[in-house]
């Protein structure tokens, strides 16, 4: 029953015009292997990739999956915009931004995300702002400390930040301009 309810909520979110030669739709069970492959290739958190939480961007002509994203709920009831990834040959065309807009369209604040520090400017345009440890939910405090202490991240100089959307900023705009396309 939960999966059906989640699917209907995701279906209600899809109001993205087909300006980028793609369609955004709720994921289906058959999409799970592709979701996992795209997220792992992007080298982002590969855990808790439940297809029921995902929206999929498909190439409108070829029908193949070109991007993914999800909203997931954690044990402390915090919600996370997560697993936003676009295949390399389709990056910088506004697809990631369209996925974020579609996922946020009916969300209520607060909404969190965790990302590499260099991605901060991408999420700021949707109204997210970086927050300190004291403003994080229990889940994000724990994950922030854990991830930033990981040896592979320390070796590669990767710094992860937590951001929060508290209802301010631009989430409703679904018209993607050429300028936005070149930025994402």
ZAFILO-21732 format. One record per residue: residue in three letters; x, y, z of N, C-alpha, C in turn. Coordinates in steps of 0.05 Angstrom, whole numbers. Atoms other than C-alpha are relative to their C-alpha. Last residue first. Layout:
BEGIN
SITE residuo    n_u    n_v    n_w   ca_u   ca_v   ca_w    c_u    c_v    c_w
SITE     Ala      X      Y      Z      X      Y      Z      X      Y      Z
...
***
This chain:
BEGIN
SITE residuo    n_u    n_v    n_w   ca_u   ca_v   ca_w    c_u    c_v    c_w
SITE     Unk      4     25    -14    465    446   -300     11    -24    -13
SITE     Unk    -11      0    -26    489    516   -320     -2    -28     14
SITE     Unk    -29      1      2    479    512   -395     13     -2     27
SITE     Unk     -9     25     13    407    492   -387     30     -1     -1
SITE     Unk      1     21    -20    395    549   -338     10    -26    -12
SITE     Unk    -21     -6    -20    418    600   -390      1    -22     21
SITE     Unk    -25      8     12    374    567   -444     23      5     20
SITE     Unk    -11    -17     21    315    576   -398     25    -12    -12
SITE     Unk    -29      1     -1    279    521   -361     11     17    -23
SITE     Unk     -9     -8     27    206    534   -348     30      3      2
SITE     Unk     -6     24     16    188    493   -287      9      7    -28
SITE     Unk     -5     -5     28    191    549   -237      7    -25    -15
SITE     Unk     23      4     17    160    526   -172      5      4    -30
SITE     Unk      4     29      6    222    514   -131    -21     -4    -20
SITE     Unk     15      7     24    251    584   -128     -1    -30     -3
SITE     Unk    -14      5     25    273    607    -60    -18    -10    -21
SITE     Unk     -6    -24     15    245    602     10     14     -8    -26
SITE     Unk     23    -10     13    210    541     38      5     26    -16
SITE     Unk     20     -6    -21    262    520     89    -25     13    -12
SITE     Unk     20    -17     12    308    484     41    -22      4     20
SITE     Unk     28      2     -9    368    456     77    -17     20    -16
SITE     Unk     16    -24      7    439    440     57    -29     -5      7
SITE     Unk     28      5     -3    490    391     86    -14     27     -6
SITE     Unk     16    -19    -16    561    394     62    -29     -9      2
SITE     Unk     29      3      3    612    342     38    -14     20     19
SITE     Unk     14    -11    -23    686    358     28    -30     -1     -5
SITE     Unk     29     -5      4    726    314    -19    -12     11     26
SITE     Unk      7    -28     -6    801    322    -12    -29      7     -5
SITE     Unk      7    -14     25    814    255    -48     -6     30      5
SITE     Unk    -22      3     20    850    224     11     -5     17    -25
SITE     Unk    -23    -16    -10    799    252     61     23     -1    -20
SITE     Unk      7    -28      5    741    225     19     23     18      9
SITE     Unk     -1     -5     29    773    156     15     -7     29     -7
SITE     Unk    -27     -2     10    788    156     90      2      7    -30
SITE     Unk     -6     24     17    716    171    110     28      4    -13
SITE     Unk    -22     14    -12    714    224    165      9    -24    -16
SITE     Unk    -23    -17      0    671    273    126     25    -12     13
SITE     Unk    -10     -4     28    621    218    112     25     16     -1
SITE     Unk    -10     26     11    613    197    185     13      4    -27
SITE     Unk    -25      8    -14    607    267    213     13    -25    -11
SITE     Unk    -20    -21      6    556    289    161     27     -7     13
SITE     Unk    -11      5     26    518    223    168     22     20     -8
SITE     Unk    -15     26      0    508    230    243     14     -5    -27
SITE     Unk    -24     -4    -17    489    304    240     17    -25     -1
SITE     Unk    -20    -14     15    444    288    180     25      7     17
SITE     Unk    -10     17     22    404    234    216     23     15    -14
SITE     Unk    -17     21    -12    396    276    280     13    -17    -22
SITE     Unk     16     21    -14    369    335    240     20    -21     10
SITE     Unk      6     25     14    419    390    223    -18    -18     17
SITE     Unk     26     -3     14    418    461    250     -9    -25    -14
SITE     Unk     21     -5    -20    473    449    302    -28      3    -13
SITE     Unk      7     25    -13    518    417    248    -23      5     20
SITE     Unk    -20     10    -19    518    481    207    -11    -25     14
SITE     Unk      6     -3    -29    473    494    147     23    -12     16
SITE     Unk    -17     16    -17    486    507     73     -7      5     29
SITE     Unk    -23    -15    -11    427    539     38     16    -19     17
SITE     Unk    -15     14    -21    375    509     -9     23     18     10
SITE     Unk      6    -10    -27    329    557    -46     14    -15     22
SITE     Unk     26     12     -7    328    522   -114     -8      8     28
SITE     Unk     21    -12     17    383    568   -141    -28    -12      5
SITE     Unk      8    -26    -10    426    548    -81    -22     12    -17
SITE     Unk     24      3    -17    426    475   -105     -9     27     12
SITE     Unk     21     13     15    474    484   -164    -26      0     17
SITE     Unk     12    -20     17    517    533   -125    -23    -11    -17
SITE     Unk     17    -19    -15    530    481    -71    -14     20    -18
SITE     Unk     27      1     11    555    427   -119    -18     21     13
SITE     Unk     -1    -13     26    629    442   -104    -27      1    -14
SITE     Unk     -1    -29     -3    617    425    -31     -1     15    -26
SITE     Unk    -28    -10      0    599    353    -48     -1     31      1
SITE     Unk    -14      0     26    527    340    -30     29      8      4
SITE     Unk    -28      2     -5    478    325     26     14     -2    -26
SITE     Unk    -16     16     19    406    346     20     29      1      9
SITE     Unk    -29      0     -2    351    370     66     13    -13    -24
SITE     Unk    -11     21     17    278    388     59     30      3      0
SITE     Unk    -27     -2     10    242    429    111      7    -24    -18
SITE     Unk    -26     -1    -15    196    447     81     -3    -13     28
SITE     Unk      2    -21    -21    136    422     42     26      0     15
SITE     Unk    -12      5    -26    144    384    -24     -5     24     19
SITE     Unk     21      2    -20     96    391    -82     10     -5     28
SITE     Unk     24    -15      8    143    415   -137    -22      0     22
SITE     Unk      7    -20    -20    207    393   -103    -28     12     -3
SITE     Unk      0     12    -27    216    328   -142    -10     19     21
SITE     Unk     22     19      0    197    360   -209     -3    -13     28
SITE     Unk     25    -15      0    243    419   -196    -25    -19      2
SITE     Unk      3    -13    -26    301    374   -178    -27     15      2
SITE     Unk      6     22    -19    290    330   -240     -4     13     28
SITE     Unk     28      8      5    287    392   -284     -9    -22     19
SITE     Unk     17    -22    -11    352    419   -253    -30     -7     -4
SITE     Unk     -1      2    -29    386    352   -267    -18     21     13
SITE     Unk     15     23     -8    362    354   -339      0     -4     30
SITE     Unk     24     -7    -16    384    425   -352    -16    -23     10
SITE     Unk     22     -6     19    433    408   -409    -26      7     15
SITE     Unk     -1    -28      8    499    408   -370    -21      8    -21
SITE     Unk     -4    -20    -21    500    332   -366      2     28    -13
SITE     Unk     24    -17     -1    470    288   -421      3     22     21
SITE     Unk      4    -12     27    534    252   -443    -24     19      0
SITE     Unk    -20    -20      9    553    240   -370     -6     14    -26
SITE     Unk    -21     14     14    488    205   -348     19     21    -12
SITE     Unk      5      0     29    449    249   -300     23    -14    -13
SITE     Unk    -22      8     17    447    240   -224    -10      0    -29
SITE     Unk      4    -15     25    405    267   -167     25     -6    -17
SITE     Unk     -6     17     23    409    212   -114     -5     14    -27
SITE     Unk    -24     17      1    377    253    -59      3    -13    -27
SITE     Unk     -3      0     29    329    307    -38     26    -14     -5
SITE     Unk    -24     -7     14    322    286     35     -4     -1    -30
SITE     Unk      3      7     28    265    284     84     24     11    -15
SITE     Unk    -11    -20     18    274    285    160     -2    -11    -29
SITE     Unk     21    -14     15    227    238    197     10     22    -18
SITE     Unk      7    -23    -17    281    217    247    -21     17    -13
SITE     Unk     11      9    -25    283    148    213     -8     23     19
SITE     Unk    -18     14    -19    296    179    145    -14     -6     26
SITE     Unk      6     -7    -28    249    197     88     17    -17     18
SITE     Unk      2     22    -19    273    195     16     -4     11     28
SITE     Unk      4    -11    -26    260    242    -42     -2    -24     19
SITE     Unk     20      9    -19    290    216   -106     -3     18     24
SITE     Unk     -1    -14    -25    329    231   -169    -22    -10     18
SITE     Unk     16     10    -22    346    201   -236      1     19     24
SITE     Unk     -4    -13    -26    374    219   -304    -19    -11     20
SITE     Unk    -23    -17      1    383    193   -375      6     15     26
SITE     Unk     -2    -17    -24    337    133   -377     26     16     -1
SITE     Unk    -18     10    -20    327    107   -448      2     20     24
SITE     Unk     14     14    -22    264    122   -488     19    -10     22
SITE     Unk    -10     27     -3    303    138   -551    -14    -16     22
SITE     Unk     -2     14     26    263    199   -573      8    -29      4
SITE     Unk     27      1     13    237    229   -508      1    -16    -26
SITE     Unk     -3    -12     26    302    212   -471    -26     -4    -15
SITE     Unk     -4     17     23    277    191   -403      5     18    -25
SITE     Unk      0    -16     25    284    228   -337      7    -19    -22
SITE     Unk    -18      7     22    264    183   -279     -3     21    -22
SITE     Unk      9     -9     26    231    201   -213     22     -5    -20
SITE     Unk    -14    -13     22    249    158   -154    -18     12    -22
SITE     Unk     -5    -27     -8    220    139    -86     10     18    -23
SITE     Unk     26    -13     -6    188     73   -109      3     30      7
SITE     Unk     12    -11     25    254     53   -141    -25     15      5
SITE     Unk     25     14      4    286     44    -72    -15     13    -24
SITE     Unk      9     -6     27    358     66    -73    -25    -16     -7
SITE     Unk     28     -7     -1    372     65      1    -11     10    -27
SITE     Unk     17     14    -18    448     64     -6    -29     11     -1
SITE     Unk     13     22     14    491     83    -66    -20    -15     18
SITE     Unk      9     20    -20    510    152    -39    -16    -22    -14
SITE     Unk     15    -11    -22    543    188    -98    -11    -22     17
SITE     Unk    -16      1    -25    598    165   -144    -14     16     22
SITE     Unk     -3    -28     -9    560    186   -207     16      2     26
SITE     Unk    -18    -13     19    571    116   -236      6     29      8
SITE     Unk    -28     10     -6    540     87   -173     20     13    -19
SITE     Unk     -8    -11    -26    477    130   -181     29     -8      6
SITE     Unk     -4    -29      4    470    113   -256     11     13     26
SITE     Unk    -24     -4     17    480     38   -244      6     30     -3
SITE     Unk    -24      7    -15    431     35   -186     25      6    -16
SITE     Unk     -3    -19    -21    377     72   -224     26     -5     15
SITE     Unk    -10    -24     13    389     27   -284      4     23     20
SITE     Unk    -28      4      8    381    -36   -243     13     25    -12
SITE     Unk    -19      2    -23    318     -9   -209     29     -5     -8
SITE     Unk    -21    -21      2    282     13   -273     22     -3     21
SITE     Unk    -19      8     21    241    -53   -279     23     20     -3
SITE     Unk    -17     21    -11    207    -35   -213     22     -8    -20
SITE     Unk     14     25     -2    179     29   -243     21    -21     10
SITE     Unk    -15     25      6    205     99   -233    -19    -24      2
SITE     Unk     -7     16    -23    156    158   -234     15    -26     -9
SITE     Unk     21     18     -9    160    199   -298      9    -14     26
SITE     Unk     -5      8    -28    199    256   -328    -24    -16     10
SITE     Unk     24      3    -16    200    261   -404      9     -7     29
SITE     Unk      1     22    -20    258    286   -445    -28      0     12
SITE     Unk      0     25     14    274    328   -506     -1    -24     19
SITE     Unk    -27     10      2    293    387   -463      2    -26    -15
SITE     Unk    -16    -19     14    230    429   -468     28    -10     -6
SITE     Unk    -20     15     15    182    373   -450     16     19    -18
SITE     Unk      4      0     29    146    414   -398     23    -14    -14
SITE     Unk    -24    -12     13    154    391   -326     -4     -1    -30
SITE     Unk     11    -23     16     90    379   -288     23     15    -13
SITE     Unk    -11     -3     27    104    311   -257    -15     22    -15
SITE     Unk    -22    -19      1     90    318   -183      8      7    -28
SITE     Unk     11    -27     -2     22    284   -182     21     22     -4
SITE     Unk     14     -6     25     54    220   -207    -11     28      0
SITE     Unk    -20     -7     20    102    222   -148    -13      7    -27
SITE     Unk    -12    -26     -7     45    225    -99     20      9    -21
SITE     Unk     20    -19      8      9    168   -136     10     28      8
SITE     Unk      1     -3     29     73    127   -133    -21     21     -8
SITE     Unk    -24    -16      9     82    140    -59     -1      4    -30
SITE     Unk      5    -28     -9     10    117    -44     23     17    -10
SITE     Unk     21    -12     17     21     54    -86     -5     29      7
SITE     Unk    -12     -4     27     88     39    -52    -21     13    -18
SITE     Unk    -17    -24     -1     56     49     17     11      6    -28
SITE     Unk     16    -24      0      0      0      0     17     25      0
***
